[in-house]
Amino acid sequence: MQPVDEGWQYRWGDSPLMPDGTPQWIVQDEPGQWHDIGFPSNPPGRAGREHAWFRVTLPEGEWFSPMLYIYSVDIIVQAWFQGELLYQYGTFDEQGRGRFEGWPWHEIPLPENYEGETVYFRVFSNYTDIGLWGEVAILDHPDLVLHLVSRSAKSLVIATICGLIALLALIFASIQRGPMGFASIALFSLVTGTMLVAETPASLLIAYQPLLWDYLAAGSYFLVPVTLALLLQQWLAHHSPAVLGWLWKFHLGFAVLALLASLSGLINLSSAFLVFDGLLLVSLVLLVGSAALRFRVLYREQQILLVTCGLFAVLLIADMAVAHGFLPWGWLVPASWGALAFALAVVSISVWHFSRTQQALQQMTVQLEQKVAERTARAEALAEREAARSRLLTLESRKSQKLADLISGIQDCAVLEEAFELLARALPGLYMPMAGSFYRRRPDGSYERVATWGPAAETAFPASLDRGLPSLTETTLPLRSQALSDPLCFLLRVEPGLTGGSPEGVLLLAHPRLPESLKGYGTVRVVAWVYQSVEKLGITLSGLALREELQRFSYEDGLTGLKNRRHFDELFRHEQEVSRRSGRSLSLLMLDIDHFKRFNDTYGHEAGDEALKMLSRVLARHFRGSDTVCRYGGEEFAVLLPGATSAEATERAEALRRAVASEPAGEGGAVPEHLTVSVGVACWPESCTEFGDLFRAADRALYRAKHAGRNRVAAAEA
Ligand SMILES: Nc1nc2c(ncn2[C@@H]2O[C@H](COP(=O)(O)OP(=O)(O)OP(=O)(O)O)[C@@H](O)[C@H]2O)c(=O)[nH]1
């Protein structure tokens, strides 16, 4: 590559044309009009002029297919060589003016023997700069292609990386919940990448559309502050200065308007660059400056981002300064590297931030799942408890029904013994599934097991509780589940007590086996129910006992404990019926204490009562089994002897009479003097054919015994 950087001359204005259209200045040499210039660009003293001519004598060189390479021209150009138009870029009108058509590099093929010949450049520019720009050199075509590619390589690599970053950011934006952060990175990278590709000289090798590439470059360049402001706005979040919002909206508006205006021919795109660069300078200062004011309150990653953004802004400004000639062309400002570094910094911080957010999210999810699991477990436990409670309630109501049936069964019982038999049969069903045993009080005060159910150890429920009762702890209300004895012990009290207040029954129960969820509350409830059921059974049994006692009193003689006349009358009727059906004989003894009035009068009424009791004992001793002894009234007694003949009855009456007479009296005896009795004996069917006559026959026989001198037995005559 042979630079053409010497021997340049310029001349302001446009050349008049000769009749054949050839510019006059390339034919008539007017050396005084041409002035030397170091590089064919922006000659001094422009004063608003839009036309300039440049010329140079081409140096010698060894080339196969030499090309004159220019990068580039403001704004349109014609190249004249040996009186011929060698090259033209843009359209010149009659006034020699034209429109901006892009800033491509130019490749002008040189004819053979070009060395030492002068080439003239006719330039029109309504832009700030006029003339050639960048590089002017001679080289072979393949070398030019290589040169362009090598000049573009860096930008293309960076643009590719930017494209990849944009793609990655877009993917992240689509999977993240707040996509704006990554979307703004994608936009920035996309804009930067597009700008780099569009600005790179190699782009024209892909498609020789200078204006299209320039529009793309302009559009993406104009959008740089938009994406920068958006990025910072996203990143600084609530620390973001309000000016950022204004800036990106303003620049977006500018980009749209500038492109539309130049596309529609209202303005030249080149002039929009000038305005934009001014605006960009101000915007960058505002952008970075306003964010830097909050530098101290920012997080570390925000600070790093801001610093890289500041560096990028400085590089952009430096690049602008080179483009506008404030800094020399040779200064290669690494603005594209700056953009890449900025994009990479943003991406790395974003990815780091993203992964941190993901970690936090994961932690939150784990915590949330834990909470949900805990709540579910609690809800399940509650549901389980509710189900167990409802099962318990159902069981309780079923048991309550059983208890009610048992109570009504007990009420139907005639005597307490029958009720206890019923109880022993019914208790297992009532208290299952709790294992247990029921003990009944024996006359000697010990307790005998009468029912046992469920799997239970012999030690917990022994066959009898001889001396065990005092060591048992009675389960009483109020209940505390932790203070419950094992086994549970309930005392069945039947009042009026048959044996003076000791419980009639003892119920031992194993602890109820309840689900864990119900244990505390359920145990207390179940045990309270058992306690109440035992109380109810006790009350019912007490009622029965009272009834039985009352009944006994109504058939018993209170003084002697013998059956009374009422009982005698009922029994007598019953025995008559039995004898009538079976034909079995029935004897009746009527006996009366002799001279009892005198005894009473002599020793007092109390002694008379003692005498009556003594006689009762003798009678009870004397008659057992099917015989029935009754106090018929006063000092009169009746004895029924079912199955006894008249002779047998008389014999037994005689034995009785003797026994009474020989009862000890005086000191050491129950009575102060000996008593005697007179006895009348009658027998069916020997004494009478009708049962109705039996009593009268016995009474008459008694009368006869009395009459015959007392202390004797008289049998009724047939
Ligand atoms: N201490 C006492 N005396 C009674 C009781 N029931 C009846 N008597 C007395 O028994 C006596 C019966 O007397 P009477 O019927 O005249 O006959 P008696 O004196 O035994 O003479 P005889 O029967 O003819 O031998 C009366 O004095 C009654 O007061 C009682 O429950 N206790």
The ligand as an ORCA input file, in Angstrom:
! r2SCAN-3c Opt
* xyz 0 1
  N     -93.686    -57.657    124.458
  C     -94.574    -57.880    123.524
  N     -95.760    -58.285    123.831
  C     -96.705    -58.586    122.862
  C     -96.410    -58.405    121.518
  N     -97.483    -58.780    120.768
  C     -98.472    -59.175    121.677
  N     -97.997    -59.039    122.899
  C     -98.650    -59.355    124.147
  O     -99.023    -60.690    124.171
  C    -100.087    -60.803    125.082
  C    -101.102    -61.802    124.587
  O    -101.907    -62.117    125.606
  P    -103.188    -62.945    125.488
  O    -103.653    -63.056    124.092
  O    -104.187    -62.474    126.480
  O    -102.762    -64.428    125.956
  P    -101.799    -64.967    127.015
  O    -101.558    -64.005    128.081
  O    -100.507    -65.384    126.293
  O    -102.503    -66.203    127.503
  P    -102.724    -67.511    126.692
  O    -102.458    -67.326    125.319
  O    -104.131    -67.897    126.889
  O    -101.740    -68.445    127.284
  C    -100.646    -59.396    125.227
  O    -100.361    -58.940    126.557
  C     -99.907    -58.594    124.256
  O     -99.651    -57.307    124.721
  C     -95.132    -57.942    121.181
  O     -94.818    -57.778    120.043
  N     -94.234    -57.697    122.216
*
